[in-house]
């Protein structure tokens, strides 16, 4: 684990985070009051059931937030990209982590301790309001996912998940480049909520239908509108 310290005022992910609301003085203080580390792919950021002592900010890379069931199988709840705060709900509620987090690729992650983070949100009400709005959006996403799993067949859930992942893996500032969705099939199955073998079979079907292109582990969406129709997304 390599210790680094990106500068908050010049951080490329700042515009994507809640810290974009901070003035130059508090951004400088944030730089001085955080710790940062480089994590290899697959590193556990925090474990379900552990006590929260602060929040993690994903400066570079991607991560997954997941739970492990009684059968030992992962259920991926959501994915996080640059600028995301991890562990914020547990910190605000004073609870233990309700899920674990791990890196999906080599990542740079900063840690802000509880007391300094609370100092920032008390000083900046707009930042506090945006965090509350974000938590409400996460709750809505969770409700939508429960409904999707309960009501949609696996084929529709996979199409919908690929469309969501297409946004997650989109390079920052690149509108013309098709995102390369690079995830182990097991992780994709854990997002959709089905068996890995089912995902492999359905991806083969999607490829035959020219909805996606597949190169090894990588998936590129060829027909966005076709996937929306498959997912029954009409909005």
Secondary structure, 3 states (H helix, E strand, C coil): CEEECCCCCCCCCHHHCHHHHCCHHHHHHHHHCEEEEEECCCCEEECCCCECCEEEEEEECCEEEEEECCCCCEEEEEEECCCCEECHHHHHHCCECCCEEEECCCEEEEEEEHHHHHHHHHHCHHHHHHHHHHHHHHHHHHHHHHHHHHHCCHHHHHHHHHHHHHHHCCCCCCCCCCCCEECCHHHHHHHHCCCHHHHHHHHHHHHHCCCEEEECCEEEECCHHHHHHHCCCCC
